[in-house]
Amino acid sequence: MLQVEATSFHPFQKDTLRGYADLALGGTGLRIRDVSVHQRGERWWVKFPARSYVGRDGETRYQQLLEFDDPAAEARFQELPLKALRFRFPNALAAIPVTARDDGREPHKSTMP
């Protein structure tokens, strides 16, 4: 099972962006820095870091550096960092509900099968 822990959060608001977080993927030793946290209405989501580039039309575009090849896996993963952020930084992300864990572990160490 994958565990996700929020290790930092830096608020920054612009359009849907609400800030940047650092995540630790428990048991792997992998840290993902500068995950962007977004909100529109009641919907919250995270995006992995991306590299900016200028398209042929002169517009700035972004290329995802990490991505899931299965939309269902991505949807399952989305819940983990949001719960972890809500637990660790409740004032910053007050609209993300914290739910009880069946296995008794703290919500900020969310798991994914």
C-alpha positions as CSV (number, residue, x, y, z in Angstrom):
1,M,0.0,0.0,0.0
2,L,1.2,3.5,-0.9
3,Q,1.4,6.0,2.0
4,V,1.4,9.7,1.3
5,E,2.5,12.3,3.8
6,A,2.4,16.1,3.4
7,T,5.7,17.5,4.6
8,S,5.2,21.2,3.7
9,F,2.6,23.6,2.3
10,H,3.2,27.1,0.9
11,P,0.0,29.1,0.2
12,F,-0.1,30.9,-3.2
13,Q,-3.3,32.0,-4.8
14,K,-3.8,32.6,-8.5
15,D,-6.8,31.5,-10.4
16,T,-7.5,27.9,-9.2
17,L,-4.0,27.6,-7.5
18,R,-4.1,27.6,-3.7
19,G,-0.5,26.7,-3.0
20,Y,2.4,24.2,-3.4
21,A,3.1,21.2,-1.3
22,D,5.9,18.7,-0.8
23,L,4.9,15.0,-0.5
24,A,6.7,12.0,0.8
25,L,5.7,8.6,-0.6
26,G,6.1,6.4,2.5
27,G,8.2,3.3,2.2
28,T,9.8,4.4,-1.1
29,G,12.1,7.2,0.0
30,L,10.6,9.3,-2.8
31,R,9.7,12.9,-2.2
32,I,7.8,15.0,-4.7
33,R,8.4,18.7,-4.4
34,D,6.2,21.6,-5.5
35,V,3.0,19.7,-6.2
36,S,0.4,22.3,-7.0
37,V,-2.8,22.3,-5.0
38,H,-5.9,23.6,-6.8
39,Q,-9.6,24.4,-6.0
40,R,-12.6,25.4,-8.1
41,G,-15.8,25.5,-6.1
42,E,-16.1,22.4,-4.0
43,R,-13.5,20.5,-6.1
44,W,-9.9,20.2,-5.0
45,W,-7.1,18.5,-6.9
46,V,-3.3,18.3,-7.0
47,K,-1.0,18.4,-10.0
48,F,2.5,17.0,-10.2
49,P,5.3,19.4,-11.1
50,A,5.5,20.5,-14.7
51,R,8.1,22.1,-17.0
52,S,7.2,25.3,-18.8
53,Y,8.0,25.9,-22.4
54,V,6.9,28.4,-25.1
55,G,4.7,26.9,-27.8
56,R,4.9,27.7,-31.5
57,D,2.2,30.3,-31.0
58,G,4.3,32.1,-28.4
59,E,2.1,31.0,-25.5
60,T,3.5,29.5,-22.4
61,R,2.6,25.8,-22.0
62,Y,3.3,23.1,-19.4
63,Q,4.5,19.6,-19.8
64,Q,3.7,17.1,-17.0
65,L,6.9,15.4,-15.7
66,L,5.0,12.6,-13.9
67,E,1.7,11.1,-14.9
68,F,-0.5,8.1,-14.4
69,D,-1.2,5.8,-17.3
70,D,-4.5,4.8,-15.7
71,P,-7.2,7.4,-15.0
72,A,-8.7,5.3,-12.2
73,A,-5.3,5.1,-10.5
74,E,-4.9,8.8,-10.7
75,A,-8.4,9.4,-9.3
76,R,-7.6,7.1,-6.3
77,F,-4.2,8.9,-5.8
78,Q,-5.8,12.3,-5.8
79,E,-7.5,11.6,-2.4
80,L,-4.3,10.7,-0.6
81,P,-2.4,14.0,-0.8
82,L,-5.5,16.1,-0.2
83,K,-6.3,14.1,3.0
84,A,-2.7,14.4,4.0
85,L,-2.6,18.2,3.5
86,R,-6.0,18.6,5.3
87,F,-4.6,16.7,8.3
88,R,-1.2,18.4,8.5
89,F,-2.3,22.0,7.4
90,P,-6.0,22.2,8.4
91,N,-6.2,26.0,8.2
92,A,-4.9,26.1,4.7
93,L,-7.2,23.5,3.3
94,A,-10.2,23.7,5.5
95,A,-12.6,22.6,2.8
96,I,-11.1,19.2,2.4
97,P,-12.8,16.8,4.7
98,V,-10.9,14.4,7.0
99,T,-12.4,11.0,7.2
100,A,-11.8,8.3,9.7
101,R,-9.4,5.5,8.8
102,D,-10.6,1.9,9.1
103,D,-7.1,0.7,10.0
104,G,-6.6,3.3,12.8
105,R,-3.7,5.1,11.2
106,E,-3.5,8.8,11.1
107,P,-5.2,10.3,8.0
108,H,-2.1,12.2,6.9
109,K,-0.5,8.9,6.1
110,S,-3.1,8.0,3.6
111,T,-2.7,4.7,1.7
112,M,-3.4,3.5,-1.8
113,P,-3.7,-0.2,-2.7
